[in-house]
């Protein structure tokens, strides 16, 4: 395997530094994915994982300015806290209530949220769906759901039904969405009343994620051909929910694309160059399959 495939780039005095801030950070696939992207495009940059300990986030953000980093990604548990240390917050991040990407423009730090738009780009490219006017059931109302709901509303989704274990959180998210999109919040028991109306079902909860791979957020007996069933979970790559949906003739979409495209948008905001999406996907897939 050559240096490029391994995501290695030569480092010199011109090399731009990027990275990801989180705690823990060891598990992050972002360094593999973004270093591969820089190598593929010949951009002189490196991407490192920074383990930011509790209480050190403000200093770490000052470090972006101080050391002239090009930008960083932000992951759990800092996506909300980081907002107060930035100079500008983009609409995507304001809506999602969380920042996952910071761009440093000559010392001015702007926070973006690329999770929602990353999800939508992956959904459209991998399924070919036109979201305009579609009726969508979103299961879950957590952090990821907010970003995804924003992305769907921006695409002109018809109605977004939000069903969550904690019904109040679904209603809150629906109220936030209403100025830009038709939305209705409910508890899980509400699904029975709308299930025959929806074109697209998406799981934004962590149900079905490794190690609980036998769990599903809903019973799949009402899935049907013509419906798209999508899962944000990408470990495993095909969840039980998606397997059951496929068996009932529905089109399925897994969570890996969201991860790849949220990184692709960050890359594009930072460099202005088109992201080498297939190489980025390959880097993550190799790692998930234990080849890296
Ligand atoms: P979060 O803010 O903690 O929200 C978790 C959501 O899951 C809530 O709606 C919660 O319901 C629900 N939930 C959790 N356990 C449940 C259970 N046993 N039964 C029913 N509902 C349950 O988490 P998040 O950041 O939104 O992440 C959610 C999932 O999205 C995770 O699996 C994460 O891996 C995935 N994700 C994927 C990507 C990607 O790039 N593909 C990006 C971000 C997140 P309550 O409100 O009732 O607690």
Boltz pocket constraint, residues with backbone or C-beta under 6 A from the ligand:
constraints:
  - pocket:
      binder: B
      contacts: [[A, 115], [A, 139], [A, 140], [A, 141], [A, 142], [A, 143], [A, 144], [A, 145], [A, 164], [A, 165], [A, 166], [A, 169], [A, 203], [A, 204], [A, 205], [A, 206], [A, 207], [A, 209], [A, 217], [A, 231], [A, 232], [A, 233], [A, 234], [A, 255], [A, 256], [A, 258], [A, 259], [A, 260], [A, 262]]
      max_distance: 6.0
